[in-house]
Every structure is written in C-alpha cells, then in structure tokens.
Amino acid sequence: MSDAYVVGDPDGLSPLLVALRDAIARELHAQVALRGERIELADLPEVSYQVTVQVERALRAWRPGLSSPVEKPSDGDRDPVD
C-alpha cells in the first residue's frame, strides 16, 4: 500500500505519480487542442515524444515535499529538454 493513503491523498497516488499524471494530462490536452480535438494514428509517435519530454521535465523538477512539484509550462515553452 502506498504512503499516499496515510497522508490523505484521495486518489492513492504518491506525490511523484501525481506530478507525472498532471504533466501527462497537460501535454495530452495541449496535443488534442493542437490537432483539432483528434489525434490520428499517424500522430502517435510525435504525441508520445512530447509526453515523454513532459515526463522528463516533471522528473527533473520533482522534489519530495513540495506542494507544486512541476511548474506549468506556458504555451511558448514547448521545446524538448536538453
């Protein structure tokens, strides 16, 4: 059982998993909006790449104990991480 239940997190996810979930959700939302509410099969490699970039950013930014571990990128901040 995760410690998340002990600290009262209702969805049972650890803080790191919450940060990853949020980063993935933000990127998928952005990708769907960019592609006219529909992701075509041919677009999946690019969408997957962009999600991976956001997961990497979330992992780099994550610090245990922070209430907001991942800063929300602006629309202009969509370049891959070095």
C-alpha positions in Angstrom: 0.0 0.0 0.0 1.2 3.5 -0.8 2.0 6.1 1.8 -0.4 8.3 -0.1 -3.3 6.8 1.8 -1.6 7.6 5.1 -1.2 11.3 4.2 -4.8 11.6 2.9 -4.4 11.7 -0.8 -7.8 10.6 -2.1 -6.6 9.0 -5.3 -4.0 7.0 -3.6 -1.1 8.2 -5.8 2.3 9.2 -4.4 3.3 12.9 -4.9 5.6 11.8 -7.8 2.9 9.9 -9.5 0.5 12.9 -9.1 3.2 15.1 -10.7 3.6 12.7 -13.6 -0.1 12.3 -14.1 -0.6 16.1 -14.2 2.3 16.5 -16.7 0.9 13.8 -19.0 -2.6 15.3 -18.7 -1.4 18.8 -19.6 0.5 17.5 -22.6 -2.3 15.4 -23.9 -4.7 18.3 -23.5 -2.3 20.5 -25.4 -1.8 17.9 -28.2 -5.5 17.3 -28.6 -6.1 21.1 -28.8 -3.3 21.5 -31.4 -4.7 18.7 -33.5 -8.3 19.8 -33.7 -9.7 17.6 -30.9 -8.5 14.4 -32.6 -5.2 12.5 -32.5 -4.7 10.5 -35.6 -2.8 7.2 -35.5 0.0 8.7 -37.6 0.5 11.4 -35.0 1.1 9.0 -32.1 4.9 8.9 -32.4 5.0 12.7 -32.1 2.4 12.8 -29.3 4.3 10.1 -27.4 7.6 12.0 -27.8 6.0 15.2 -26.4 4.5 13.4 -23.5 7.9 11.8 -22.8 9.5 15.3 -22.8 7.0 16.5 -20.3 7.5 13.4 -18.1 11.3 14.1 -18.2 10.6 17.7 -17.1 8.4 16.6 -14.3 11.0 14.2 -13.1 13.7 16.8 -13.2 11.6 19.4 -11.4 10.1 17.0 -8.8 11.4 17.4 -5.2 9.9 15.4 -2.3 7.8 17.6 0.0 6.9 20.4 -2.5 3.2 21.1 -2.8 3.6 22.1 -6.5 6.4 20.0 -7.9 6.0 20.8 -11.5 5.8 24.3 -12.9 3.1 24.7 -15.5 4.8 25.4 -18.9 3.5 28.2 -21.0 2.3 27.6 -24.5 5.6 29.0 -25.8 7.6 26.6 -23.6 7.2 23.5 -25.8 10.8 22.8 -26.8 12.5 19.5 -25.8 14.7 19.4 -22.8 18.4 19.3 -23.5 
